[in-house]
Amino acid sequence: MLCGRHVRLHDLLLRGRRNVTKSVVRSHSHAPSRIRNIGVVAHIDAGKTTVTERILFETGKLRSPGNIKHGTTTTDYLECEQRRGITVNSAFVQTSWRDTLINIIDTPGHIDFNFEVERSLRVLDGSLMVIDGTRGVEAQTVTVWRQLEKFGIPSIIFLNKLDRERKNLDMCMSSISECLSTVPIIVNQPVLDDRNQLVDVNDDFSPETLTDIVESLAGVDDEMEDLYFSHDCDVTRISRAEIRDCIVKLHRKRKIIPVCHGSGITGVGIRSCLDFITSFLPSSDTVVSRLPAELQNSVCGVVFKSSLDHNKGVLCQARLYSGQLKARSRLLNTRTGTVNQVSSLFSVDADLMSQMDSCQGGEITVISGCKDFRTGDIYVDSSWETRTDELRQLIESNAVLKSTMTFGKPLFFCTIECDDSHQQERLEKSLKAMTFEDPTLVLRKGSFGEFELGGNGQLHLSIVRDRLESEYGLKCKAYKFRVNYLETINGEIEHSYSNEHGELLVQVVPTEQDTLVSVSRADPITREVVHQTATSCLAIGPLLGTQLTSCHATITLTGDLANHAARSLADKQKVASLARSAVKEAFQCNINQVVLAEPYASVEVEGPMEFASAVTADFITRTGSSDYDLLDPLSNDWFHMVGKAPLSKLVDYVSLVRGISRGQATVLKVEMSHYSAMAEEESRVHVNKLKLGQT
């Protein structure tokens, strides 16, 4: 598949310390109809990387499957992944099965890396969802399912770990139906020996099982219902081809989800699963028909990951939807309106890259030379440069191309320092490169010039520290893990302000929504200047310099300014200066009404029932919150707790729960719920502690 000399993706994308050779290119060996771009998704520890490894082995890609415990898996090639035994970086790998090219993206399963999963899903045609056969649907399974629904991606479920004694097929099927709100359809059956051990899978169903399958299909498909009753409910008179065609049709419409069985460890069921991937999941050319007609025959694609390389500049992992892309092609970035020239194209296979002369619609590639490209950008042929307005309308009205990727606010911050104080410049450059690659990371400087890094969780930030050492050669420490407090108001603010440029009235009231800005009594140009200025001011609160939330600011122009249009650059600068001073003074003069907004998190924990009392008692004691509930478990020997608590009380909560339960209970979710205003005195004390670095 790959030819020419290879270069490690790990070195090129993350460190950039090796030069890419101008190697011989590869030719296209598969038509788009014979390509499947799929993601392997799951809750953490459900076994998706093990399943991926088995797929590579069964397809002949590997001589023997790698092992997570030994750090030898193909897709977990980062040093921190091998050491920790988890996936933190989406990895792309290619293999073939029965003349079909399968491009696989192995995604992270930990909640801290949801964004890494979401940006990968945008370029997929289908997914393989791995579910632990001993636990059923878990919290992250539901989160990923919602992401798949967001992008309209059909899935197949692989019920994994059926070699284990605690497998519970009925519980798993119930959890799929209840938690994912879909109709699971069994497409193969596990074959168990006398000791209840998994030995094989097959699609020879008993009449009872076949009846269940057909009745489930008939419940969501009128044609199958008519066929079923026309044969007097005798499923043996319905051909397997008719059943299979119905499954494919309903699956593409996301009305059902096929469920296959097996074990990633033993390899049982993997070959059967591969057959279902090639039969049920869409080919890479099906997306073309969903593009605007004007773009179906020309270059059109999306960037799903961008990185900085020391030698090559910006490198973009991208999906090409349609057309043929070549080195030296000129591409229009639809977000910026700028034209960039492709320097080189690379085929990716795990951490190996091979230079190529061109790629076709349906393929995933790495593009170098396009310095303006960022995660989520849509690119098209440069011939659209003179028709950007028409192009934007086409994109905004198209479900495939319209951007729905959002970057949430950081949950935690930490201070990052180098052991060697002389390496500060290198540290800053390295951190900026990592925030470029991962837009969910936020870098800022503290009051003493130290670097503060915000991310989705403690693991997320700890991985950054690990990578600084393993990939950038910087020995660093991350400390002072703290939550991301915002600022808000506990009462109404009204303040009049005037200077030589004019007069303004600033009114701010609390709201349950995000911060809003309204401007009244101004012409459109002046209104836009005031709105942009006030919005930027509200991003920096007067207490800690963090964002103001849950307030609605209304700026009213008074006096001569209400009838004045800011046309010239000088006039716009004067209006902006006036608005900036007015908003800042309004909050400073009412500083006692500004308080910290504390983040609250939604928490889910599950584990053996014997630890339910200890976990809930610790939750109440640790967080001071009685806002929790024990849900009805799908299994009598299992508990499932949900609750809400201040995020500051949940630092290192995952490790604490594991300690309480001797490693048997699992924190399924610590996810941002809402912000709540602190009491005035509590806020004042907390602000002082934060300024002194005591919390």
N, C-alpha and C positions, 0 to 999 in steps of 0.2 A: 504493500500500500504506500509506504513511504520510500523514497529513494534519495540518493545524494547523501552528503554528509549531514549528520544531525547535530542539533545544539539543544542543550537542556533548557526547557522553558523556565525551570526554577532559576537558572542563572540569568537568562535573558530578561524575563519579566521582573524579577524581584531584586536582582543584584546588578545585572548588566555588566559583568566583568569578563565576558567572553564575546568575541566578535562573531557575527553570523557569517558563515561562508556563503559565497555566491555559488550555490550548488546546482546540480542538474535538477530539473523540475520533474514532477510526476504528472502523469496523464490521468484523465477521469476514467475510472473503471466501472462506475455504476451510474445508470440513468437515475434521475430524481425519483422516479416511481419505485426504485429499488433501494431507497435510502430511508432510514428511520432515525430521526433525532429524538432521543428519549432522555428523560431524567430519572434517576433512581432516588426516591424520596422516602422519608420515614421519620418516626420519632427516634430520638437518640437511643442507641443500644438495641434497636429492632433487628439489626443485622444487615443493613443495606450495603455496606462496603464488602462484607463477606459474600453476599449474593452477587455483587458486581464482580468480585474476584472469581467466583465460580463460573459466571457467565463467560469471562475471558478464558478460563481453562477449558470449559466444555466446547467452546467455539474454536479451540486450537490456537488461541492467541498466546497462551502461557503453557509451559511444560508442566508446571505444577502451581496450584493456587498459593498466593501469599497468605501470611498470617498476621492479623492485627497485633497480637501480643508480641510478635517478634519484629514488628515494624517493617514487614516485607511486602505490604500490599502495593499494588500498582498505582492506585489513585491517591493514597495518602503518602505523598512523596516529600512533603515539608518535614523538616526535622522535628518541629513541635508536634506535628500530627503523629509521627512515629513514636515519639517519647510518651505522649499522653494517650495514644490509642483512640483518638477521635478525629473526625473530619472537621476542618475549619475552613477549608478552601474548596470551592467547586472545581473538580478536575474533569477534563475531557479526555475520552479514550475511544478508539475505534476498534471494531471487530466485525466479522462477517458470519452470517448464518444462512445457509441454503440460498446462496447468490444474492443476499440482501446485506447491504452495508448498514451496520447499526452504530450510530454515534451516541455514546453514552456520557451523560454528565452525572457524576456522583456528587451529591450535594450534602452539606452539613445537616445534622439532625438536632443540634442544640439550639435552644431558643435565642441565644445571643447572636446567632448568625442567620436570622430570618431573611435579612436583606440579601445575603449571598444566595439564598435559595430563590428568592423572588426574581432577582435579575437574571438568573439562569433559566427560570421557567419561561420567560418571555420569548426565548428563541427555540422552544421545544415544540414538537408536533404531538407528543404523547408522553406518558410517564408510567413507570412501574412503581407502585406504592407498596413498600414492604411493611407488613404488620407482624408483630410478635405473636405467634400462635398460642403463647401461654398468657398473654395479657390483653389481647384485643386492641381496639382503637384507643390511642392515648392522646394526651393534650396536643402534642406537636403534630400528630396525625391529622387532627381536626384543623389546625392552623394551616398546614400545607394543603389540605383539601380545599380550604377557602381560597388559597392562592391559585390553585389549579382552576377553580371555578371562575375566578377573576379573569383569567386569560383563556377560558374556554378549552382547556386541555383535557382530552379523554385519558382515562387511566385504566390500568389493570392492577389488581391486587395480587401480591404474592404472599400467601399465608406461610410465614417462615417459622423455623424452630419446631417443626412437628416431630422431630426426633426426640424431643424432651418429654419426660413423664407428665409434666403439668399442663400439657396441651389441652385446650378446651375449644373444640371446633364450634359447638353450639353457641357458646358465649361470644366467640369471635364474630360469627355471622350476625348475632343479635346486635353487637356493638356497631358493626358496619351499617346495619339498617337504621339503628336509632341515632347514632352520633353523626353519621354522614348524610342522613336523610336521602338515601338512595336504595335501589333494589339490587342486592348482591345476587349474581348468578354463578353457580358452581360450574366450572368448565372442565374440571378433572377431579378425580376422587383419590384420596390417599389409600394406599393398600397397606394394611397393618398385619403383622404376624400374630402368632398365638400369645406373645408377650406384650402385645399392644405397641410394638415398635414399627416405625415407618420403614417400609422396604421398597416401595414403588408408588407410582401414580398411574392411573389410566382413565380413559374416557368411556369405558364400558359401564354405563349406568344401569342400575336395577330399575325395573318399571316404576317403583315407588319414587325413586329419586328423579327419574325422567319426568314423571308426572308433576312433581314439585317445580322443576325447571320450566316446563311448558306453561304451567298455570301462572308462574311468576311473570313470564313473558306476556302471556295473554292479558294479565292485569294492567299492562302499560301499552299494549299494542293491539289495535282493533283487528288488524289482518290476522294476527296469530289467534286472537280470540275466535274469529269466524272459522278459521281452519280447525281449531280445536273442537268446536261444537259441531262442525260439519262432519267430523269423523267420530261423532258420538263419544267424545272425550277419551278416545282410544289413542294414546300417544304413540303406540307402536306403528300407527298408520301415517304418522308425520315423519318425513325423511329427515335424516341428520343434516342434510344440506339446507333444508328449509329452516331448521332450528338455528343452524350456524348463521345463515343470512339474516335472520331476525336479530340475533345477538349483535352482529356487526352493525346493523342499521340503528338499533336502539343505543348501542354503545357510542357511536359517533354523535348521537344527539344528547349524550350524557344522561339518558334516562335510566340506565342500568350500569353496573360495573362487574365485569367478569372477575371471578375469584379462582386462582389456581393454588395448589398446595405443594409443599416441599420443604427442603432444608438446605440452607446455604452451606452449612458445615459438611454434610454428607454428599451434597450434590443431587440428591433425589428431587426430581421435579423440575430441575433447571432446564433441561432440553425441551420438555413440554412447555415450559414458560416461554422459551425462545420462539417456539412455533406460534404461540398466541401473540407475542409481540409483533411478529412479521405478518400475522393474519389479521389482527384486530386493530392495531394502532395505525394511524394515518401515515402515508408516505410524505416525503418532504415537499412534493409538488402540489399537494392539496391546498396549501396556504395561498398559492398564486391566484386561485379563483376568488379568494376573499380580499385581494388587493383591489384598489381602484383600477378600472380598465386601462386608464392612461399610463399606469406603471407596470402592467403585467408583462410587457415585453422589453423592459429596460432595467438597468441596474437599480435595485432598491433593497435596502437592508437595514439592520439595526445593530448598534454597538451595545454589548451587554456588560463589558468590563474593560476599563482602561487603566494603564499602568505607565509609570515613568521608567525609562531605561537610560543609564548613564551615557551610552553611545548612540542609541537609536532614537532617543526622545520619546514621544508618546507612542505606545503600542496598544492596539485595540483588539480585543477578542470580539468578533462580529459574526452575525448570521447574515448570509446573503439570501434574500427571499426569491429574487427573480433576476434574470439577465446573466451576463457573464462578466466577471470582474478580472481585470488584468493589472499586472504591475505597470506603473506609470499612468494608470487611469486617473482622470480628474473627477473628484466627487464633491457634490454640494452638501454641506451640513445644513439641514433644514431648520435647525434651531438658531444658528448664528448667521445664516445666509452667506457664509464664506465658502470658497472653493479650495480644496486641498488636493495635492497630488500624492497618489500612493507610491511609496518608495519600493516596498517589497511586500510579498504575500507569503505566509507560512501556513503549512498544514500542522495541526497539533495532534499529538498522541501521548496522553499523560504528561510527563515532563520532557518529552522530546518534541522538537520542531524540525521541519524540513521545508526548505524554500521551494516555492512553486511559482509557475508563470501565470496561472490563472485559476479561478474557481468558478463553479457554476451555481445557479440557483438551487437552494436546498442544503448547501454546504456551510460549515462553520470554519472560520479562518482567523488568522491574526494579521492585522494590517499595520504597517509601519509608515510613518511620514505624515500622517494626518494630525497635525499638532492641535487643531481646534476640536477634535472629537472627544466626547466625554460619555460616561455611562448613560445609556438611554437615548442617545442621539440617533435620529434617522438620517440615512445618507442615500442620495440618488445620483444619477448621472448629472454632470455639470451643465448639460444642455437645458436644464430647468432653471438656470441662474436668472434668466430674464422673466421668469413666470413664477416668482416666489409666492405671490399672493394666492394665485390659483393652487399652487402646491400645498400651501398651509391649509386651505379649505379642504382639499382632498384628504389630507392627513387627519384633520380634526374630525372628519365625518366617517373615518374608517376604523373599525374595531381592532384590526391587527396593528395599525401604525400609531394610533392615538396613545400618547404616553399616559400611563397610569402609575408610574413608579414614583413613590414618595419616600423621603428620608425623614424618619421620626427624630424627635429630640433625644439627646443622650440621657440615659438613666443614671449613669454613674460617671464621676470624674476621678482622676487620680493625678498625682504629681509624678513626673518622669524625670529622673536625673541620671547623668552619667557618673560612673565611678571616677573617671578622669575629667576634672573640671575644664581641661583644655579642649575637650571634644564637643563643646556646646554647639559650635557652628555645624559640625557634622551631624549632631543629634537633631538639630532643627531641620536640616536638609532631608534627613532620613524620615523624620516624622511627617514632613510635608509630602514626601513621596508616598507614604502609606495612607495619608488622608486623601490623596489624589486617587489612589486605587480603591479606597473604601470610603464613600461619601458619608457613611454613618459615624465615622470618627470626626471629632471636632477638636481642633488644636487652638489653644489660647495661652496667653502669658499671664501669670499670677502677679500679685502686687509687688513681689520682689524679683520679678524677671524670670521666675521658674516656669517650666513648661507644664501646662495642665492639659490632660487629654481626656476627652469625653467619649463614651461608647455605650453599647447596649447592655453591658453587664461586666462583672468582675472577670469572667473567663475571657471575654472579648478583649479587655484591656491587658490581661496577663499574657495573652497570645501576642499582643503587640510587643511587649517587653521581651518575650522569648525570641521573636523574629528579629528584633533589633540586634540581639547578640548573635544569632545563628546566621543571619543573612547580611547584616551590615557591619558585623564585627565590633559592635558597641556593647560593652558591659554596663547595663543600666539596672536601676531599681525603681519599682513602682510602689508608691506608698500613699498614705492619706486617701484611701478609697472613700468617697463620699457621694451622696446623692446630688442630683441637679436641682437645686432650689430655684424657683422663679420668684417674682415679686408681683404683688397685687395691691388693691386698695380695699379698705374696710368701710368706706363712706364716700359721699360725693365730694368732688373737688370743683371749685369754680374760681377762676383767676383771670383778671384783666391785665393786659400787658401792652405797653406802648414804648416806642423809641422813635428815632428820627425817620424810620422807614414806614411807620404806620401803627395801627392798633389792632389787637386781637383779643378775643374772649375764648378762654380754654375751659371747657366743661368735661369732667370725667366722672362716669358713674360705673358702679360694679355691674357685671353681667355674668351669666353662667356660660356664655360662649367664649370663644377665643377673642383676643383683643381686636377691636374694630376702630377705624378712624373715619369720621365723616367731616366734610368741609362744607359750610354754607355761606351764602352771599358772596360768591366768587365766580368769575368767568372760567370756562373750562381749562385754560392754560394755567392760570393762577391756582385753581383748585388742585390740579395735578401736582404742582410744585409743593404746595402746602401739605398735601396728602403724603407724598413721598418723604418729605422732611419729618413730619410728625411720626410716621410709621418707623423711620429709622431711630428716632429718639426713644420711642417706646420699647425698642429692642435692647436698650441699656438703662436698667432701672437705677434709682438713686441710692439704694442700699448696698448692693454688691456688684452692680453692673450687669446683672442678669436680666433676662427678658421680663417685661411686664405682661401679665396674662389676666384674662377674665375682667377686662374693663373696656368701656366704650368711650372714646374721646371724640368730642365734637369741637371743631375749631370754627369760630365765626369771625369773619372779617368785618370790622367796623370802620366808621369814618370814611375818609377819601379812598382808602384801600379797597372798600367794597365795590367801588365803581371803576377801579383801575385794572387794566389788563397788562400782565407782565409779558411783554413781547420780546424785549431785548435780553441778552445774556446778563447784562448788569442788573436789570430789573428782577430777573429770576433769582439772582444771587442775593439781592436785598430782601426779597420775600422769604427765601429759604432761611436767611440769617434771622429774620424776625420770628418766623415760626419756630425755629430751633430754640431761641432764647425764651420764647413764651412758654413752650412746653416744659423746658427744664426748670424754669422759675416756678411754674405752677406746682410741680412736684416738690421742689425744695421748700417752698413756703407752706406746704401741707405735708411735711415729711412724717408727721405723727400718724397720718392716715395711710401710710405705705407700710405693708407688712410682708413677711415672707410667705410664699405659697409652697406648702410641703407636698411632695409627690406621694401618692398612695398607689400600692400595687395590688393586683389580683393574684392570689396564690392558690395553687392546687398541689396537693400531696396525696400519694396513694401508697399502700403497702399492706403487709399482712395485718389482719385484724388485731393481733396481739399487741401491736404497737400503736393502735389508734389513740388510746388514752394518753400515752406518753407524748405523742406528737401534738395533740390538741392542747394538752396542759402546757407544754413548752411554748406553743404559739401564743396562748393567752398571756403567759408570764413575760415572754420576750418582747412582744409587740404592744402589750397593754390593750389589745383589741379583742372584743368579744364578737366581732363581726365575722363569724364563721359558721359553717354548716357541714354536717356529714351526710353526703348524698347516699341514696339507696345503691348499694353495690351490685354489680352484675354477678358477683360471686360472694357467697356467704363468708368466706374466709379472707375477704379483702376489704379494706376501707378506702374511702375517697373523700378527702376533706377539701373544701373550698373556703376562701376567706379573703378579706381585705385588711391591709395594715400599712402603716407608714413605711415607705421604702427604706428609710434610714435604719429601721429595726431589723431589716432583712439582709444586712451585709453578711456574706458567707453563709447564708441560710441553707444552701444545698449541702454543704459539708456538715453543718450542725445536725440536720435531720438524719443524715447517714450515720452520724455518731450515735444519736439517740436510738436508732433502729438497728444498730449493728450492721449497717450497710444494706438493709433490706427494703427500706422505704425510699421512695423517689419523689423529689420535687419536680412536678410536671411543668409548672409554670410560675414564673415571677414576672409579671407583665404590667406595664404602666396602665393604671386605671383612671386616675384623675388627680387634680391638684386641689388642695384645701387650704384656705387662708388660716394662718396661725393667729392665736390671740396676740394682742399688742405687746404685752410684757414678755411672753414666750418668744416672740419674734425678735425683740430687742436683745434678749440674752443670747439667742442663737446667732444673731448677726455678729455680736462681739466675739463669740467663740470661733465663728468661721473666719473672721478677720485675723484672729490670733492663731489660726490653724489648729484649734483644739477639737474639731469635729469634722 
